[in-house]
Amino acid sequence: MRWFDLRRWGMESFSREWKEEGVVVATFTIEKNDPAFTLPVPFDAIEKNSKLEQNKLATPKY
C-alpha cells in the first residue's frame, strides 16, 4: 500500500510493521489527511493563481 493509494481509495489509515529477525521493532501508520504527508503548493502556482493557499504545515522555500 502506498500513500497515494490511501488518498485514491479514501482509506482512513494504513500501517506497516518494520521487522528485524522476525521481531517487530517499529510500526508506521499514516492517517487520512495527515499533514506530515502534505506536499507544498509550488510558489509559481500561487503566484499565477491568487486563490490558491499554501497547504498547512508545508514550509515554503521562498
N, CA, C and O atoms as a DFTB+ gen file, in Angstrom:
248 C
 N C O
     1  1       0.857      -1.173       0.000
     2  2       0.000       0.000       0.000
     3  2       0.900       1.233       0.000
     4  3       1.849       1.323       0.780
     5  1       0.598       2.160      -0.865
     6  2       1.351       3.408      -0.942
     7  2       0.495       4.558      -0.453
     8  3      -0.730       4.460      -0.386
     9  1       1.161       5.649      -0.112
    10  2       0.452       6.831       0.370
    11  2      -0.587       7.283      -0.650
    12  3      -1.701       7.646      -0.272
    13  1      -0.244       7.268      -1.926
    14  2      -1.186       7.708      -2.950
    15  2      -2.391       6.770      -3.038
    16  3      -3.487       7.206      -3.391
    17  1      -2.199       5.486      -2.720
    18  2      -3.336       4.568      -2.674
    19  2      -4.282       4.946      -1.540
    20  3      -5.500       4.878      -1.702
    21  1      -3.737       5.340      -0.406
    22  2      -4.553       5.794       0.721
    23  2      -5.441       6.944       0.288
    24  3      -6.634       6.960       0.591
    25  1      -4.870       7.897      -0.413
    26  2      -5.631       9.053      -0.892
    27  2      -6.656       8.647      -1.950
    28  3      -7.818       9.047      -1.886
    29  1      -6.219       7.857      -2.913
    30  2      -7.088       7.483      -4.027
    31  2      -8.297       6.678      -3.561
    32  3      -9.411       6.907      -4.031
    33  1      -8.088       5.745      -2.648
    34  2      -9.169       4.875      -2.207
    35  2      -9.926       5.424      -0.997
    36  3     -10.864       4.779      -0.528
    37  1      -9.551       6.585      -0.483
    38  2     -10.267       7.211       0.623
    39  2     -10.183       6.429       1.924
    40  3     -11.105       6.475       2.738
    41  1      -9.084       5.712       2.125
    42  2      -8.926       4.908       3.334
    43  2      -8.670       5.807       4.544
    44  3      -8.114       6.896       4.402
    45  1      -9.070       5.360       5.718
    46  2      -8.871       6.132       6.944
    47  2      -7.413       6.105       7.390
    48  3      -6.893       7.113       7.869
    49  1      -6.752       4.964       7.235
    50  2      -5.342       4.849       7.613
    51  2      -4.799       3.520       7.098
    52  3      -5.550       2.650       6.658
    53  1      -3.483       3.386       7.165
    54  2      -2.874       2.081       6.976
    55  2      -1.569       2.035       7.752
    56  3      -0.933       3.061       7.991
    57  1      -1.186       0.839       8.135
    58  2       0.008       0.652       8.963
    59  2       0.899      -0.416       8.354
    60  3       0.438      -1.316       7.652
    61  1       2.171      -0.293       8.638
    62  2       3.152      -1.297       8.241
    63  2       4.094      -1.524       9.418
    64  3       4.434      -0.599      10.156
    65  1       4.503      -2.770       9.569
    66  2       5.435      -3.117      10.637
    67  2       6.833      -3.283      10.063
    68  3       7.009      -3.837       8.978
    69  1       7.824      -2.798      10.801
    70  2       9.227      -2.977      10.450
    71  2       9.748      -4.091      11.334
    72  3       9.693      -4.001      12.560
    73  1      10.256      -5.143      10.705
    74  2      10.738      -6.295      11.466
    75  2      12.232      -6.489      11.252
    76  3      12.762      -6.259      10.165
    77  1      12.881      -6.911      12.300
    78  2      14.284      -7.322      12.240
    79  2      14.373      -8.697      12.876
    80  3      14.008      -8.886      14.036
    81  1      14.857      -9.643      12.109
    82  2      14.971     -11.030      12.552
    83  2      13.634     -11.565      13.063
    84  3      13.579     -12.301      14.048
    85  1      12.558     -11.180      12.373
    86  2      11.232     -11.666      12.708
    87  2      10.554     -10.977      13.878
    88  3       9.435     -11.335      14.244
    89  1      11.223      -9.982      14.472
    90  2      10.663      -9.260      15.614
    91  2      10.254      -7.860      15.166
    92  3      11.036      -7.157      14.527
    93  1       9.030      -7.456      15.501
    94  2       8.552      -6.114      15.155
    95  2       9.313      -5.096      15.995
    96  3       9.263      -5.134      17.225
    97  1      10.023      -4.180      15.322
    98  2      10.781      -3.148      16.038
    99  2      10.133      -1.777      15.913
   100  3      10.455      -0.869      16.679
   101  1       9.223      -1.617      14.957
   102  2       8.522      -0.342      14.797
   103  2       7.275      -0.563      13.954
   104  3       7.225      -1.461      13.112
   105  1       6.278       0.266      14.193
   106  2       5.062       0.270      13.394
   107  2       4.847       1.676      12.870
   108  3       4.861       2.638      13.638
   109  1       4.649       1.799      11.574
   110  2       4.428       3.087      10.936
   111  2       2.976       3.161      10.483
   112  3       2.476       2.254       9.817
   113  1       2.306       4.246      10.847
   114  2       0.906       4.432      10.489
   115  2       0.726       5.785       9.824
   116  3       1.242       6.797      10.299
   117  1      -0.004       5.794       8.733
   118  2      -0.368       7.040       8.064
   119  2      -1.877       7.182       8.195
   120  3      -2.631       6.307       7.771
   121  1      -2.309       8.287       8.784
   122  2      -3.727       8.566       8.963
   123  2      -4.231       9.415       7.794
   124  3      -3.466      10.144       7.163
   125  1      -5.513       9.307       7.524
   126  2      -6.134      10.126       6.489
   127  2      -5.935      11.601       6.833
   128  3      -6.123      12.001       7.982
   129  1      -5.559      12.405       5.848
   130  2      -5.333      13.852       5.986
   131  2      -4.192      14.206       6.932
   132  3      -4.184      15.302       7.492
   133  1      -3.240      13.319       7.122
   134  2      -2.086      13.596       7.975
   135  2      -1.264      14.711       7.335
   136  3      -0.745      14.527       6.234
   137  1      -1.132      15.864       7.996
   138  2      -0.414      16.989       7.391
   139  2       1.072      16.717       7.171
   140  3       1.715      17.420       6.391
   141  1       1.621      15.727       7.834
   142  2       3.031      15.391       7.629
   143  2       3.278      14.838       6.225
   144  3       4.416      14.808       5.758
   145  1       2.222      14.404       5.563
   146  2       2.350      13.857       4.217
   147  2       1.709      14.760       3.174
   148  3       1.346      14.304       2.089
   149  1       1.573      16.034       3.501
   150  2       1.023      17.016       2.581
   151  2       2.167      17.691       1.843
   152  3       3.136      18.131       2.461
   153  1       2.061      17.772       0.550
   154  2       3.094      18.426      -0.250
   155  2       2.798      19.914      -0.368
   156  3       1.633      20.303      -0.445
   157  1       3.828      20.753      -0.384
   158  2       3.594      22.186      -0.548
   159  2       3.153      22.516      -1.971
   160  3       3.549      21.858      -2.933
   161  1       2.331      23.542      -2.077
   162  2       1.934      24.047      -3.388
   163  2       3.115      24.859      -3.919
   164  3       3.626      25.718      -3.200
   165  1       3.564      24.618      -5.144
   166  2       4.701      25.373      -5.681
   167  2       4.438      26.881      -5.679
   168  3       3.328      27.330      -5.962
   169  1       5.477      27.650      -5.354
   170  2       5.367      29.103      -5.291
   171  2       4.877      29.674      -6.620
   172  3       4.051      30.588      -6.631
   173  1       5.373      29.150      -7.734
   174  2       4.952      29.634      -9.059
   175  2       3.443      29.498      -9.248
   176  3       2.808      30.379      -9.829
   177  1       2.867      28.400      -8.760
   178  2       1.423      28.187      -8.899
   179  2       0.647      29.205      -8.074
   180  3      -0.384      29.709      -8.519
   181  1       1.135      29.511      -6.874
   182  2       0.473      30.502      -6.024
   183  2       0.569      31.891      -6.649
   184  3      -0.380      32.673      -6.585
   185  1       1.723      32.197      -7.257
   186  2       1.887      33.493      -7.933
   187  2       0.911      33.646      -9.093
   188  3       0.375      34.731      -9.317
   189  1       0.680      32.569      -9.826
   190  2      -0.188      32.620     -11.002
   191  2      -1.670      32.599     -10.648
   192  3      -2.499      33.064     -11.431
   193  1      -2.012      32.064      -9.479
   194  2      -3.418      31.960      -9.082
   195  2      -3.557      32.421      -7.634
   196  3      -3.251      31.669      -6.708
   197  1      -4.011      33.639      -7.442
   198  2      -4.100      34.225      -6.101
   199  2      -5.137      33.532      -5.214
   200  3      -5.174      33.780      -4.009
   201  1      -5.972      32.674      -5.785
   202  2      -6.966      31.956      -4.979
   203  2      -6.393      30.706      -4.315
   204  3      -7.027      30.117      -3.440
   205  1      -5.202      30.305      -4.730
   206  2      -4.562      29.147      -4.109
   207  2      -4.002      29.533      -2.748
   208  3      -3.521      30.650      -2.557
   209  1      -4.069      28.604      -1.807
   210  2      -3.484      28.805      -0.489
   211  2      -2.444      27.717      -0.245
   212  3      -2.590      26.587      -0.711
   213  1      -1.397      28.071       0.488
   214  2      -0.376      27.089       0.832
   215  2      -0.970      26.051       1.782
   216  3      -1.776      26.390       2.648
   217  1      -0.576      24.800       1.621
   218  2      -1.052      23.736       2.497
   219  2      -0.550      23.944       3.918
   220  3       0.545      24.468       4.124
   221  1      -1.341      23.537       4.889
   222  2      -0.948      23.650       6.290
   223  2       0.289      22.802       6.559
   224  3       0.418      21.692       6.044
   225  1       1.187      23.332       7.364
   226  2       2.420      22.691       7.795
   227  2       3.443      22.485       6.685
   228  3       4.511      21.926       6.930
   229  1       3.142      22.915       5.502
   230  2       4.136      22.871       4.437
   231  2       5.010      24.107       4.583
   232  3       4.494      25.215       4.726
   233  1       6.308      23.935       4.549
   234  2       7.223      25.053       4.708
   235  2       7.672      25.530       3.338
   236  3       8.438      24.841       2.665
   237  1       7.204      26.702       2.913
   238  2       7.629      27.200       1.604
   239  2       9.119      27.528       1.594
   240  3       9.683      27.918       2.617
   241  1       9.746      27.369       0.444
   242  2      11.182      27.619       0.290
   243  2      11.460      28.994      -0.283
   244  3      12.543      29.224      -0.821
   245  1      10.499      29.927      -0.182
   246  2      10.705      31.264      -0.726
   247  2      10.731      32.300       0.358
   248  3      10.895      33.487       0.073
